[in-house]
């Protein structure tokens, strides 16, 4: 009988893709495992998980907010409903372990697992933990983090539970091919490729920047721009290709890029590191987030892997892109620095932790 291992996490693709990378490694390990995902009603989560053939179980979820809002009251009932649903799922499936990738949807399953004596491993992708990870850490046996510097953001009482694993990256991303990417998008020989990533849902700020600067950028670059579905407009400009979302083509176009402009979400940064891509980062500001992207970006800048545009404008973007294009040695050193940050075996390290833990249990579910 296959041992059940539950995964949970969501809110964005950044919480889902790293979990999928771990699932890929577990499937290759040859053990009889029944892997399932507990997620929210977000269509993005279910769509991504469905692509990889993992059964998806919806549970109610309420967003965790650090500020006062009347919606907190409504969401409190959603969280309680999510807890009840998670308890029911865990009692029915009798898992050996729950692996959490964070995000607000993960909190009820983690608490439910703890109440039912199911071991929990939680993983944080950002330099410092978000609210969900801070809560989940109370109930987890093991807390996995991407960087040595991440340890300092946790209470001293939790630090004996911390393992530095890096961030998992899907195998298909690691297998990107530069020549195939350039050929696939028709990039002319000798023209540098500039890749703009707005994330799976798009980033309006980046999209507007490229609207205002693409005429000048295409004088020197072939520009490939992921806009997100909401802002997608098919390009009719020479040397400028737009797409709502890169799926199968993403690994190759990333490998082909000479320079990348992107947000500084944890998943994007580790994909850049895995491919050794130099980048210009435009972090989501503290006005719209808890500041995790700002701190992620600062770490990459300190390591020499990226440049940050803290107050981006079209002129500034063009100037930085052209400056880097005129300094090939700096581009190479930024790419090398990015690659040195990444840990290629992060997915395997996390899969090994899971297998090690469930290997110690003869029963599929605690009595």
JOKASUL-V342092 format. One record per residue. N is the residue number from 1. RES is the residue in one letter. OMEGA is omega in whole degrees, -180 to 180 (none if undefined). Layout:
# JOKASUL-V342092
((N,RES,OMEGA) (N,RES,OMEGA))
This chain:
# JOKASUL-V342092
((1,X,-178) (2,X,176) (3,X,-179) (4,X,171) (5,X,180) (6,X,172) (7,X,175) (8,X,180) (9,X,178) (10,X,-173) (11,X,177) (12,X,177) (13,X,-180) (14,X,176) (15,X,-173) (16,X,-176) (17,X,178) (18,X,177) (19,X,177) (20,X,179) (21,X,178) (22,X,178) (23,X,178) (24,X,-180) (25,X,179) (26,X,179) (27,X,-180) (28,X,-175) (29,X,176) (30,X,179) (31,X,178) (32,X,-177) (33,X,174) (34,X,-173) (35,X,-179) (36,X,-176) (37,X,172) (38,X,-177) (39,X,-179) (40,X,178) (41,X,-180) (42,X,180) (43,X,180) (44,X,180) (45,X,-175) (46,X,179) (47,X,-179) (48,X,-179) (49,X,180) (50,X,178) (51,X,-177) (52,X,173) (53,X,179) (54,X,177) (55,X,-175) (56,X,-180) (57,X,179) (58,X,172) (59,X,176) (60,X,-179) (61,X,176) (62,X,-176) (63,X,177) (64,X,-179) (65,X,179) (66,X,-175) (67,X,-179) (68,X,175) (69,X,177) (70,X,178) (71,X,178) (72,X,-180) (73,X,178) (74,X,-177) (75,X,175) (76,X,178) (77,X,176) (78,X,179) (79,X,178) (80,X,176) (81,X,177) (82,X,177) (83,X,179) (84,X,179) (85,X,180) (86,X,177) (87,X,-179) (88,X,-180) (89,X,-177) (90,X,178) (91,X,-180) (92,X,-174) (93,X,178) (94,X,-177) (95,X,175) (96,X,-175) (97,X,172) (98,X,176) (99,X,-178) (100,X,174) (101,X,174) (102,X,-172) (103,X,-172) (104,X,-179) (105,X,-175) (106,X,-172) (107,X,179) (108,X,177) (109,X,180) (110,X,179) (111,X,179) (112,X,179) (113,X,179) (114,X,180) (115,X,-178) (116,X,175) (117,X,174) (118,X,-179) (119,X,-177) (120,X,168) (121,X,178) (122,X,-178) (123,X,176) (124,X,-178) (125,X,-177) (126,X,177) (127,X,179) (128,X,-173) (129,X,172) (130,X,-176) (131,X,-179) (132,X,179) (133,X,178) (134,X,177) (135,X,-177) (136,X,-178) (137,X,178) (138,X,-172) (139,X,-176) (140,X,172) (141,X,-176) (142,X,178) (143,X,-178) (144,X,-176) (145,X,-175) (146,X,-171) (147,X,173) (148,X,-180) (149,X,-178) (150,X,-178) (151,X,-173) (152,X,-178) (153,X,-180) (154,X,176) (155,X,-178) (156,X,-178) (157,X,-178) (158,X,-167) (159,X,177) (160,X,179) (161,X,-171) (162,X,172) (163,X,177) (164,X,-175) (165,X,-168) (166,X,179) (167,X,180) (168,X,178) (169,X,-179) (170,X,-179) (171,X,-178) (172,X,177) (173,X,179) (174,X,-176) (175,X,180) (176,X,-177) (177,X,-175) (178,X,-177) (179,X,-180) (180,X,179) (181,X,180) (182,X,180) (183,X,-177) (184,X,-178) (185,X,174) (186,X,-180) (187,X,-178) (188,X,179) (189,X,176) (190,X,179) (191,X,179) (192,X,-178) (193,X,176) (194,X,-178) (195,X,177) (196,X,-178) (197,X,176) (198,X,-176) (199,X,-177) (200,X,-180) (201,X,179) (202,X,175) (203,X,-173) (204,X,-178) (205,X,179) (206,X,180) (207,X,179) (208,X,178) (209,X,-178) (210,X,174) (211,X,-175) (212,X,-174) (213,X,-171) (214,X,-180) (215,X,179) (216,X,-178) (217,X,-178) (218,X,173) (219,X,-177) (220,X,-176) (221,X,159) (222,X,-173) (223,X,173) (224,X,-168) (225,X,171) (226,X,-172) (227,X,-166) (228,X,-175) (229,X,-174) (230,X,-176) (231,X,-173) (232,X,170) (233,X,-179) (234,X,-178) (235,X,173) (236,X,-178) (237,X,176) (238,X,-180) (239,X,178) (240,X,-178) (241,X,178) (242,X,176) (243,X,179) (244,X,-176) (245,X,175) (246,X,178) (247,X,-178) (248,X,-176) (249,X,-173) (250,X,-178) (251,X,-177) (252,X,-179) (253,X,176) (254,X,179) (255,X,-177) (256,X,-173) (257,X,173) (258,X,179) (259,X,-178) (260,X,171) (261,X,-173) (262,X,164) (263,X,-180) (264,X,169) (265,X,-173) (266,X,-178) (267,X,179) (268,X,-178) (269,X,-178) (270,X,172) (271,X,174) (272,X,179) (273,X,-179) (274,X,-179) (275,X,-179) (276,X,-177) (277,X,172) (278,X,-173) (279,X,167) (280,X,-173) (281,X,177) (282,X,-175) (283,X,171) (284,X,-171) (285,X,180) (286,X,176) (287,X,-177) (288,X,-178) (289,X,178) (290,X,178) (291,X,-178) (292,X,-179) (293,X,177) (294,X,-178) (295,X,174) (296,X,-178) (297,X,-180) (298,X,178) (299,X,180) (300,X,177) (301,X,179) (302,X,179) (303,X,178) (304,X,-175) (305,X,-172) (306,X,170) (307,X,179) (308,X,169) (309,X,-175) (310,X,178) (311,X,-170) (312,X,169) (313,X,-174) (314,X,-180) (315,X,180) (316,X,178) (317,X,-179) (318,X,-179) (319,X,-179) (320,X,179) (321,X,-179) (322,X,178) (323,X,179) (324,X,178) (325,X,180) (326,X,-179) (327,X,-176) (328,X,-179) (329,X,178) (330,X,177) (331,X,180) (332,X,-178) (333,X,176) (334,X,178) (335,X,178) (336,X,178) (337,X,178) (338,X,-179) (339,X,-179) (340,X,179) (341,X,-175) (342,X,175) (343,X,-172) (344,X,-176) (345,X,-177) (346,X,180) (347,X,180) (348,X,179) (349,X,180) (350,X,177) (351,X,179) (352,X,177) (353,X,180) (354,X,-178) (355,X,177) (356,X,-177) (357,X,-178) (358,X,176) (359,X,179) (360,X,179) (361,X,175) (362,X,180) (363,X,178) (364,X,-177) (365,X,-180) (366,X,180) (367,X,none))
